[in-house]
Every structure is written in C-alpha cells, then in structure tokens.
Amino acid sequence: MSETLTLGKALNLGLRRAMEDDSKVILMGEDIGKLGGVFRITDGLQKDFGDERVIDTPLAESGIVGTAVGLALRGYRPVIEIQFDGFVYPAYDQIVCQVAKMHYRSRGKVKLPIVIRIPFGGGIGAVEHHSESPEAYFAHTAGLKVVACSNPSDAYWMIQQAIASDDPIVFFEPKRRYWEKGEVDTSGSLESAFPLHSSKVLTSGTDATVLAYGPMVRVALDAATAAAEDGRKLEVIDLRTLSPLDMGAVFDSVRKTGRAIVVHEAPHNLGMGAELAARITEECFYSLEAPVLRVAGYDIPYPAARAEEEYLPDLDRVLDAVDRSFGW
Amino acid sequence: MTRASSKRAAAAQAAEPDFVQLLTPDGQRVTHPEYSVDFSDEELRGLYRDLVTVRKLDAEATALQRQGELGIWASLLGQEAAQVGSGRALREQDMAFPTYREHGVLYCRGIDPIMPLGLFRGVDQGGWDPIANKFGIYTIVIGAQTLHATGYAMGVAKDGKVGGDEGESVIAYFGDGATSQGDVNEAFIFASVYNAPIVFFCQNNQYAISEPLTRQTRVPLYQRASGFGFPGIRVDGNDVLATFAVTRAALDNARHGNGPTLIEAYTYRMGAHTTSDDPTRYRVASEVEEWQAKDPILRLRKYLESTGLIDEAFVTEVDAYAREEAVKLRERVLTLPDPEPGEMFKHVYPNGSPEVDQQAAEFAAYHASFEGAHS
C-alpha cells in the first residue's frame, strides 16, 4: 500500500510498526511522551503503547544512553531520541566507551541493540547547538554503525531495520526534511526492503558522480536537474550508510564518470568527504579526471541563523564544484 | 599520654563517623537497633574463609604484577569486608555491576578468579558472561556502570520482577571519587524517579588515587541520598557482619518494590590505587597504621576465637587453603595464552562489518607475505 507521507510521519509509522512487531522495543527520550517529541516524531505512541514503553526521561543525555545500556542488558531494545544534534555530547562517553565497545569487551557475549536517533543539520533558523552535523565523530568509532535517511520511504524502512539489527546504530534524521513529502510503500517486509547498509544510486549519469546523505540528498538531486539543463548528466548517490560505508556503487559510478563530488553540511576538515575522497582515490585512481572535490560546511562553529544560508552547501555551490571538476 | 598524642587521639575520635557496626575493631559483637545478622557457626567460618582467600588471591595478583606477569593490578587490600559482606548479601537472582576492583564480589558470585587476571594481564578485556554470571564486566570509566545498573533495574521493574521475596535486586559498586561524576548523579536521579530496585554501594576508601575525600565532598556521602529522595546509610565497611546486614536489608527492600538505597561503606584502601601508584607521596604512614588496627579480617578472627568458633588449627587450615588457591591461580595465569593477533578483529559488531573483514583479510595477507610465514 502506497501513501504520501512526510518524512517525520514515516518515521512515526516506522517506530509504531517496530513496537507492534516486538514488545521489547521501547522508546526513551526527553519530551517524547505526551508532547510526542519536539518534532512530533513519537506523536501518539505513548498514548497507544503506554508510558512503560514510551518513556519520558529525566533531562540527562548520558543518563538516557547509560540506562539504555542496562535495559539492553536486560533484554530490551531501546530506541533513544536525542532532542537535537548539539545535545548528544553529554552522552558521548556512554556512546563511545560503553555502547560501542561492550560487545567487543565481552568477546561477543553481550549485544546492545540500541538505536540512537539524532535529528541533525541546519536550515531551520535555530539558535546555536540546534543545527550541527556530528556524524563523523560516530563514524570514526569502531563498534557503532551510522546511517542517515534522506526521504520518507527510506525513513520508514531504515528505522525499522535499525531497530531490528543487533548492532548499536546511530540514526541521523535530516530535521529540515521532516516536513517534506514522498511516496511510501508500507507493504512488504523488512527482509525484502532495500538493505540498510547499502548506498543507492538515485539518478543515473555519465559526467560526474555526486555523493550525499541526509539533508544534502535533496540539494544534490536539484543540482542534477539544473546540470541537466546545461547538458551535464550527474549521477547522484545517496550514501545512506556512513559506517560501514558501502563503496561498491560509488566505485562503479566514479569509474564511469571519472569525477566525484561529495556534499555534506558537516565541516570540511576530517568530515565524511575526506574518507570518501581517500577511498575513491585508492580504488579509482586511473579513472579520475579530476581530484575528488568536497562541498561542505566551513571549518567554523555553526554560524548564527541569519548567516546559515551562506554556510550550508546549496545548489549553486554544488554546480560550482561540478564546474571546477570539469575545469581541471 | 603526651599532649600531642592525646590531641591525635581526640582528632581520630572526632573523625570516627557514625555508622552501623556489629563487630568492633577489637572483635566485640555489638548490637544495633535496626540491623542484625543471624549467622550459623558454619556461615561465620565461611565468611572468615572468604575474607582470607580473597586477600590472599589479591596479594598473589599484586606479586604477579611485580614480577611482570600482569600489566597492572588494582588491589582490594583493606576492602575485603565491604566486598565479601555485600557480595554474600546478594541473593542468587540479584545482579551486580562492578568497577575494576570488585575481585571479592566476583569471588562471591562464584566466578573463576582467573577472569579479571586475563584483563589485567592484557590477554583479553574481561571475558565472563555478565548475564549468565549476574555480574557485569569490569568498568574502567569511573561511574559509568551505575547507569547500566540503573537501566538494568528499570528493566527488572518493567518485567514485573519486584514485589516479593523472589524479586530481583541490582547492586551498583562505585567509589568515593565516582560520587563526583555526572553519571553517578544521573543514576541516582533515574533510579529515584523510576523507583528502580537498586542498591548503590559506595566503597568510600578515602582516596580517589591521590585525592582525599575532601576533594569530592563537604557532606558525608551517604547524606547525598536524601537530596535524591531515597535513604542513605553508612556502614562500617571493615565490618563484614554489618556490611552484610545493611546490604541484605537494602537489597530486600528494593526487591519488594521500595526503591533505591545508597550505602556508604566506610573503609580504607590499605594499598596503592593500582600497582602503578605510589601512596607515600600523598598520605602519611600513621594514617595507614590507624587503619591497620581496624583490619576487617583480624577483628572477625578475634571474635571467632574468643567465642571458640575457630581454633588455631582452623586458622592454619584456612591459610593453607588460601595459599593453595593462590598457587593454582599463579600457575594458570602463567599459562594464559596471548591472543592470536587475528582475534582482535573479531566481535567488533554482532552482525560483522565488511570494512573490518577487509582489514582482517589484509592483515592476514600482510603477515602471510613474510618469508617463512605459516600459510
């Protein structure tokens, strides 16, 4: 059954279905109960599943993640909502030292099937700490898997796949896309859904490859449409999984196009783009017509909201990078 | 008595805190209006054997470190009663979350004492099954495990396993230094607002490596509990009977659905923080001597001897038993194999990772590329 849903509603339905499928799935976070979360992603779930399964927690992020570890040890599958990207740092120790490592330290005896949902990125005119892109911190940490959804259909399926996985997963949600609509086919099973840790080619092209994830996928697609008017065919790939990276489709694409441009909101230095550029260079060196280029946030703290439009990668900056690639 | 020594005595007396005590340092049984124990003679002898054995195993581990067989060791010397008293107070269904010093509790849980030595020798990172053994893996990050314990206890309550004698309780171990950590304070809050079946067991051994208690608190630690909305109590942590009584009561209270308790076990770290530490740089010998007089094993021995429950032959037999256990431990530590290098790539993720698999294959190929390498 296909329906038109916003990305936020698709996540809500995905969470609902995961809770229906497995009584051990519990949601934890600040204001996720009666309020339904500040973005309403958990709207109505406490009413239907009760406050033992949709838990309004004390306002303490390390406490949320740390108690989720204990609940997971007890056999639960906690799904945590971190209210905003910039609020995840108090929980950083628990995520990096405990969630990521307990399976390894216990030589596989302990599994922590925890999902940490983080609305990330800018573009909503927010005050500081509400617009950050901290994905590289987590992708750098062994023991965590990291994914980012970009559209309603992926949001619906990926959240369920993440919850069903025994791996600890940091799940990034593009907050400025929460209200964008798309078709979601809710029939079918998790097993038949597109695999979680796989990148996906969204538009086929022969001239340059554009890699994006989360909120920047929309920008990359718009760039492909605009470039087509200039006679350039861009191949846009939605990475979807940031750890592990799924490079198969990326390498195939770059070997075909000879050019790669990575787009992300997170700062340039040591961002996902650096790793992608390195891997593409290692694997596709003789196919490259130009260096891998990055279109990213600048290496500054996230700026004040009235300046964010200039900070965030947009259509023109992506097209400029495409021009630079061709000018090489 | 000289003026100076009488002043010292007065100071020591003033510093003597209010706590639950059932056995004085000189081996006298005393009563407490709220807490008591009803041990059989055999159980009392068993406690003595536990205390002597965990001290001996600990001393052996320290010796093994000095001989280069362990990378480091965190000794429990002086804290045997706090650990055995609380460890024996746990019922079979109870779950414990340790720091990295709870070798005595681990022993009481029936876990092979070799287990932590693998961690400190550097051949693994703590190999026991925490769920099957009802004893979490050692936690090095200070205070982090108090949140895991609290979450686990929240899960116990969700499972409906509270409210009767068969209910499950959880105990979280931590030290005086940990009470300054945000995680411990957050654990207190979560446990309190969800009324989790948990006992927070703080071994106040007076030092966080070199920093004395005055760097962590201006109020007695057990009093912190009242601000979080649950009871706190201080027990003589060198008194195995009182520690058992207070811990058992708190655990039973929790399993019956009455929520958390903070126990401050007032004790002293007789040794160094770890074998890498040098306590002579920050504390005076006279302080250590004062605490030697409050030794947890000596006082139980005095009591058991004075009541005729044990005799010289028993003491000798227990010493021999402990020595034998220590020798066995030593022999096994020396034969602990180093991990196969390729093993380090295993168990990073329950579902594996193509990236880790690729690096493991490259690692194997690299090593195989050397002349004479085993294929």
Chai-1 contact restraints between the chains, C-beta under 6 A:
chainA,res_idxA,chainB,res_idxB,connection_type,confidence,min_distance_angstrom,max_distance_angstrom,comment,restraint_id
A,E52,B,K158,contact,1.0,0.0,6.0,A-B,restraint_1
A,P58,B,I189,contact,1.0,0.0,6.0,A-B,restraint_2
A,P58,B,F190,contact,1.0,0.0,6.0,A-B,restraint_3
A,A60,B,E186,contact,1.0,0.0,6.0,A-B,restraint_4
A,S62,B,D183,contact,1.0,0.0,6.0,A-B,restraint_5
A,S62,B,E186,contact,1.0,0.0,6.0,A-B,restraint_6
A,G63,B,L147,contact,1.0,0.0,6.0,A-B,restraint_7
A,G63,B,E186,contact,1.0,0.0,6.0,A-B,restraint_8
A,G63,B,F190,contact,1.0,0.0,6.0,A-B,restraint_9
A,G66,B,L147,contact,1.0,0.0,6.0,A-B,restraint_10
A,G66,B,D183,contact,1.0,0.0,6.0,A-B,restraint_11
A,T67,B,L147,contact,1.0,0.0,6.0,A-B,restraint_12
A,T67,B,T150,contact,1.0,0.0,6.0,A-B,restraint_13
A,T67,B,G151,contact,1.0,0.0,6.0,A-B,restraint_14
A,T67,B,F190,contact,1.0,0.0,6.0,A-B,restraint_15
A,V69,B,H148,contact,1.0,0.0,6.0,A-B,restraint_16
A,V69,B,G151,contact,1.0,0.0,6.0,A-B,restraint_17
A,G70,B,H148,contact,1.0,0.0,6.0,A-B,restraint_18
A,G70,B,G151,contact,1.0,0.0,6.0,A-B,restraint_19
A,G70,B,Y152,contact,1.0,0.0,6.0,A-B,restraint_20
A,L71,B,G151,contact,1.0,0.0,6.0,A-B,restraint_21
A,L71,B,G155,contact,1.0,0.0,6.0,A-B,restraint_22
A,L73,B,Y152,contact,1.0,0.0,6.0,A-B,restraint_23
A,R74,B,Y152,contact,1.0,0.0,6.0,A-B,restraint_24
A,R74,B,G155,contact,1.0,0.0,6.0,A-B,restraint_25
A,Y76,B,G155,contact,1.0,0.0,6.0,A-B,restraint_26
A,C97,B,V141,contact,1.0,0.0,6.0,A-B,restraint_27
A,Q98,B,A144,contact,1.0,0.0,6.0,A-B,restraint_28
A,H103,B,H347,contact,1.0,0.0,6.0,A-B,restraint_29
A,H103,B,P350,contact,1.0,0.0,6.0,A-B,restraint_30
A,Y104,B,H347,contact,1.0,0.0,6.0,A-B,restraint_31
A,Y104,B,V348,contact,1.0,0.0,6.0,A-B,restraint_32
A,R105,B,Q125,contact,1.0,0.0,6.0,A-B,restraint_33
A,R105,B,G126,contact,1.0,0.0,6.0,A-B,restraint_34
A,R105,B,I137,contact,1.0,0.0,6.0,A-B,restraint_35
A,S106,B,I137,contact,1.0,0.0,6.0,A-B,restraint_36
A,R107,B,G127,contact,1.0,0.0,6.0,A-B,restraint_37
A,R107,B,H347,contact,1.0,0.0,6.0,A-B,restraint_38
A,G108,B,H347,contact,1.0,0.0,6.0,A-B,restraint_39
A,K109,B,D129,contact,1.0,0.0,6.0,A-B,restraint_40
A,K111,B,P350,contact,1.0,0.0,6.0,A-B,restraint_41
A,A142,B,V348,contact,1.0,0.0,6.0,A-B,restraint_42
A,G143,B,V348,contact,1.0,0.0,6.0,A-B,restraint_43
A,D166,B,P350,contact,1.0,0.0,6.0,A-B,restraint_44
A,D166,B,N351,contact,1.0,0.0,6.0,A-B,restraint_45
A,D167,B,Y349,contact,1.0,0.0,6.0,A-B,restraint_46
A,D167,B,P350,contact,1.0,0.0,6.0,A-B,restraint_47
A,D167,B,N351,contact,1.0,0.0,6.0,A-B,restraint_48
A,P244,B,S353,contact,1.0,0.0,6.0,A-B,restraint_49
A,P244,B,P354,contact,1.0,0.0,6.0,A-B,restraint_50
A,P244,B,E355,contact,1.0,0.0,6.0,A-B,restraint_51
